[in-house]
Amino acid sequence: MKNSVVSESRRRLLAGMAGAGTLAAVAPLRAMAGEVGSTGALGFAEIPDGALAEQLLYALPGKVPLIKKTYRPPNFETPIEYFRTPITPNNAFFVRYHLAGIPEIKAADWKLAVGGDSVGQELAFTLDQLKKDFEAVEVTAVCQCSGNRRGLFEPHVPGVEWGVGAMGNAVWRGVRLKDILAKAGVKGDALEVVFDGADHAVMDKTPDFVKSLPVEVALDENTLVAFEMNGQPLPHWNGFPARLVVPGWTGTYWIKQLVSIRVISKPEGNFWMSTAYRVPRGKFKTPSFKSQVATANEPITTMVVNSLITSLQSGAQIARGKPIEVKGIAWDSGAGLASVEVSTDLGTSWQRAKLGRDLGRFSFREFALSIPTRERGSVVVMARATSRTGETQVEQLIHNPAGYHHNVIQRLYLEVV
Amino acid sequence: MKTARIPSLATAGVLAWALAGAATAQESKVVLKDAPGRDKAMQCVACHSVDYIQMNSAFLDKAGWTASANKMINAFGAPIAKEDVEPIVNYLVQNYGKPAAK
């Protein structure tokens, strides 16, 4: 583990600073950048030593070099530089798979089956039929892995140790799921809609990756079966030829290479619904997936409000007299952003940043604030997004066993020299 | 989609590599530490690249690595023989475990 000593001392330094509330210890922090995907350099807790040492930049076919978390199944994170625009390029969009069997699908061979005990009739659609027989619609929406920022949890929790880049924002074009379901006819007893992709496990006994949504979410006008992303066909690694798009909900529900939709009258009980992707009951204010609530936990549902400063690195030096340019992106589950505020005094006072163009309530929203520097010394830069419902980012991590919903306020340490 | 029908671990390993696509060659560069139990731990490659192990280090104690191994076997159906579980867990704790747990 080439970096373990450095990382350990850095962690102690950061922990010490966070606790002490003084900036005296900031000075030695200069050389923090340089390691691929370091979250310490971004003003967060660092990902585990082993993850930091093992990860590297690697380009999957059709992708630019992304931060490799694991090769098989492929899990690749988007580096921070691609979040300096509100739309994430297709070739830089993160890749997340649970199962290693990922077929190459030809558009002409693809079929989408619609069935289940709560539809009037079973149907199947080709890609051409989807494009010809339904109204095409677009939505700009953030797709964020439930476990984005899991690696920043302290204490660490097992799983894919994501930094900040298991997310992306794209213009998705496709057809409304509700229009597809209307053709099949949704019965009055419909409770959930179940989605399966073409990916599969290596072992027969491994549960296939199958997810369900509450029927009312499936029938929402923003829920799409999408076949285009940013004006291009979906990349293979992001679900070609068609995937589910569930704006506001975490990425686990956005089934890639979608091949089967079933409308059912009873809760879906497979491992990925009943055991995985769950949060402790009552810990978060996100909506409940009512038919799936258990005694102790419930499925993760929508994203929590969050932001990311993309213009600065911890440990950077700013020449006195030059402004600190704080720029970044903010997002929530679809209420839309009310404000992004920036603090340079450890949260005692907050200044409103200027929000960028509104690309829709499910989209990344840019923010920017220029802060003059008058005195030499250490500065902690923080950003805090608040949604139109008043939901805001947390100061302390809400720890949970699977490492979901990390929206702790970022703290970048700069030095004015 | 359920399509794979895998009779044994040996063939599963071969198939998994075939399915992995372009990252396969890179994956062979991921090397687990050479220590007793490594051969048993290499059974993990039937389903996933072993960078999952480095990635989850070094913060799990014996209970943590035992829980991970059991999850692979009980939830994901990894065909690991009962007698192999302890050597695998010991290998992970010794080489990728939380420093205080060794």
Interface residues (C-beta under 8 A of the other chain):
Chain A: M1 S4 P48 D49 G50 A51 A53 E54 Q55 Y58 L60 P61 K68 K69 T70 Y71 R72 P73 P74 A100 G101 I102 P155 H156 P158 G159 V160 E161 D196 G197 A198 D199 H200 A201 V202 M203 D204 K205 T206 P207 D208 V259 S260 F271 T275
Chain B: M1 K2 T3 A4 R5 I6 A12 L15 A16 L19 A20 G21 A22 A23 T24 Q26 E27 V30 A46 C47 H48 S49 D51 Y52 I53 Q54 M55 N56 S57 A58 F59 L60 G64 A67 S68 A75 F76 G77 A78 P79 Y96
